[in-house]
Amino acid sequence: MTASYFVQHISTFHYESVVRDCHNQLMLMPRSDERVACESHRLIIRPHPRLIRRRADFFGNIVHGFAIDEDHRQLVVTSKFRVAVKAPAWPNDLTGPTWTSVRDGIARQTDPNWLQACLFTFPSPRVPLTEEFREYAAANFVGDVSLPSALLQLTQRLFDDFEYDKTATNVDTKTETAFQMRRGVCQDFAHVQIACLRSVGIPARYVSGYIRTVRSGESSSLIGADQSHAWVSVYGGPTLGWLEVDPTNRCICSSDHIPIAWGRDYSDLVPIRGVYLGGGTQSLQVSVNVTPIH
Amino acid sequence: MKTIEAAQFFKNYQPIGSGYDEAMEPSGNTLRSAYHRIASHLQKVSPDELFRRWNLARRQIEEEGVTYSPHDATQESIRPWSLDPFPVALEESEWNSVVEGLQQRALLADLITLDLLGPQTLLRERIVPPDVLFANPRYFPALHTLTAATRKHVQIFAADVVRLSDGRWHAWTTRTRSPFGLGYILENRLVTSRTLPNSFRICNVHRLATFFIALRDAIQSFASRHRDNPRVVIWTKGPSSTSYPEDTLLARYLGYTLVEGGDLAVRENRVILKTLGGPLPVEVILRRVEDHLVDPVELDADSDIGVPGILEVVRSGEVAFANALGTALAEAPILQPFLPAICRHFLSEPLKLPSIPIRWCGLPDDLSECFNCLDAFQFRKAFRDGSAHVVRPRELSKEDRASFQKQLQSAPADFIAEAILTPSTVPVLVDKQWKPWYLAARTFLVATESGYEALPGGLARVSPKAELLAENLTSGERTKDLWILSPNPVEPISLLNQRSSHVELKRGGADMPSRVGDNLFWLGRYLERSEQLTRLARCLLHAIASESDQSKSAIALMRVSCEIGLVPSEAVQTDAISLRRTLTTYIPTKLLEGNENSTLLAPLRSAVQTATSVRDRISLDAIRTIRELEQLVCEQAAQLERDVPTVLTLLDSTIGSLTSLSGLASENMTRTQGWRLMDMGKRLERALYGTRILRLLMTRYLSYEEDVGSMEALLQLFDSLMTYRARYSSALYPMAVIDLIVTDETNPRSVAFQLATIQQHVDQLPRKQDQAVWTLEQRLAASVLNVVRLSEADELAQVDAKNERSALMRLLVRVGEMLPKLSDEISARFLIHTRARKYVASFGRNARP
């Protein structure tokens, strides 16, 4: 099933005092692949940078870099795009390779995709691998359970054990802390699940993107709507490829999930990051609109 | 040459039986040929004589200013080891075989970097485990996008080598990011070659300069433009880093500008150096900074020394790093065990220089072997993380050993295990006796068009305990120079007289980094402030010490001291007797109290600190004087006997040092922008202080006696008493005093003199050739000078009906308002952009549910 969307993401930064110059990097344009087709994209930045450079990062995500060297007290970044999204693969009946075979295929370097996948078994800046995560995951990753089934159980458990709480964590909260508190937002849910998966040897990556505001035929909103969202992509062996789950919403990802970029964790995929000179304290307003196109 | 006579030089030297000795054949009393060649010219030189010469040589080069911390008693500890007077020597033939192995290793390091960040054949073909790259805590995916296959990335390569008991040299650790030690090698060579000049000449010791010429050529060749004369900077981590002295020395020796992160910025896709004359593009950066800290936008966001946006410039090829970013990956200890396989993979040949026995504990077989004989190994982290230290289980207590075992078991992949080594020994003079100490040597190579060229020499470290050499480069107790002896005469060559073809003559120093200019400006201000305060304190104490009745001027001085914060206000007494009592006991104690925020000592401390951060820009004599000042500060703070004469002596020597600094600045500093800024700082401070004192002493008229006391104090503080007496004998006329202190442009202490000098300086600051109108700071400087020039001393001295000198007051208020504005404007225009703070903000962090 394919769905098309029009997405508009506006970030407005206000500064207490004048900013003399700033250097920024954006990850706001969806990467196109077999699941996602970005049909058009516009980036509007005010004040006007003299030059916007576009390039692909190591993972193939699209990065825009720009600098502003005139004095300003407000920076507005608007990203608008049209995109067609297919639902990611998922085995119908939870059958699939056992989780141990996936793990061993990577560890023993026998899986044909081991090199691409193994990067996502290592710790990364926001995802440490500790005994606590391994123990938590071990309840689902036991015996000969199939990987999709273990993954779904873990997703369910995280959803049950954790409380969605916008006030409990902030962007700098460590994944271990969020795990101990059993609270957090989509970023924390995703990091915790990735840490659990990697600590039992299963490659897992972080996906940033958006989620459709209202499901067709339903009136209740999904968590993460109206803002950017994050979920998890998991390697399920050479046949299944990468599977996507959303631990914040306890679901298998569908064409409701619009991916922008993927990497090891949030630190690889910060939507807007930069350094500025002067400015004092900053405040930020974000507005995201995801409109389905029929 | 007689063998026995040569051996006589190393009288009573006993090598350790089992190991390899660099100087002696195993038979016991035959010298190896290199040592024989050196010693045969030294038969008559006793250890005492050797030390005498060595001390002399050391002093000489200190005076020439090539050492790290010249005349610098307090900073002696910066140098991690002391230098031993006798070199380590190797015959060229033997050295060449080591060099071949090192060249191969340098090439491998370069290939490894390129491969890990590019095609990853090492991982793909399972030559190395993926941990080598992905488990490195300093791995950033952004590094993949920076490499260009066209040139070498490891420009400077260093390796520590040791000779084991089998007589073969082995490689120990590898440095591929920004190897440390070249500066020490230069220094060691200078001292040692002067200690043993005959041996150095006759034994055909290879010169080091060829290597540095190759290094300079290599660096030049990376420039994307202006290849004939690119702007090269050395990016140091700052005065507090261990490598700073070496960075300073290399910058001087190679002729590059020493910069910190704040001196650089990215503008329109170029890296620029912020200088007094404006931004100048930089082509090549010789960096000391770790890979992950260079750009807070794309790499470590917490880096406050990085240059935002610099990776974009690297990517577009407009600036080159040496060594290139990413090369740090190739120095991870985890690679060592895999080098033989890597070598076969890339070069289809065996490794020429073996590694010391080394294992990665991430491989189950190797782990169990290490576990079985834990005591035979020393362990270190598989990746360098800046905190690297070595664990030797055999030296640990039972509990620590058990806890380390647990650590190893739970994260074996984090460790590598090295066999505990017995390196070769060399003779070292300990208490005038030759003793065998263990040896490790750091070697250096530089990339050339055809391969790698080795430095014919190195940094030899020696220690009586072999384990002590293991920690890092600064471990070990002494260093030695390393001499490579050629069978044939060698060309004398020096970096300094090379390239005689054409030199562009330079003046002015407009390309000085703004940060340095800022520091010099403030150095001038702090020094002047200290001098004024010390003078005030001295006048005050003199008033106490002298027997003549100067109580009126003493009271005036006291008032000023209180206002300025030199002494607490409760000290002010009006009657002469209690005043005298206060002065003799209370003041000397109070002056030096509260060391940290003492009004008297604080600016002196700031001056010493500022001077330290620009010590590569000021003369050695000035540095020496500043060190004396620092000593004085410490002494003053620690002074327990705080009676008037003791404190006076200290103040006298402080003023002496401060004046000699001013003298040095005016006689020995070239009139560059740096000097100009320093002098401007001094003048500004003096004028500001002068107006303040004048306001305190002269604007109110109390009585004739009070006024005379004030004038006397004023003349003392402005050091103008002699001039006044010469002109007007002893009677004090307010008009004459005010003229001498305020409006007389011939008196170097007067306000007008300061303002006139400032105005000249401001005009000379770098600005555009075609500038049509005066800039704000030019207008300010001219108008403040004119305000004073247009005043009449007669009018200024008039006392009005309210007993005030209102004309003087008005003038002082105006000058007092304009000067800070002028100072701010100069800072803003030429200096301040280096001080603006950076706020690192990962913007998107808030933009999430």
Interface residues (C-beta under 8 A of the other chain):
Chain A: S11 F13 R20 D21 C22 H23 N24 Q25 M27 R50 L51 R53 R55 D57 F58 F59 G65 A67 D69 Q109 L115 C118 L119 F122 P123 E131 K166 N170 V171 D172 V185 C186 Q187 I223 G224 Q227 S228 H229 A230 T248 G263 R264 D268 V270 P271 I272 R273 G274 V275 Y276 L277 G278 G279 Q282 L284 V286
Chain B: Q120 L123 R124 R126 P130 D131 F134 A135 P141 A142 H144 T145 A265 V266 R267 E268 N269 P296 V297 E298 A301 P308 G309 E312 R315 S410 H833 A836 R837 K838 Y839 V840 A841 S842 F843 G844 R845 N846 A847 R848 P849
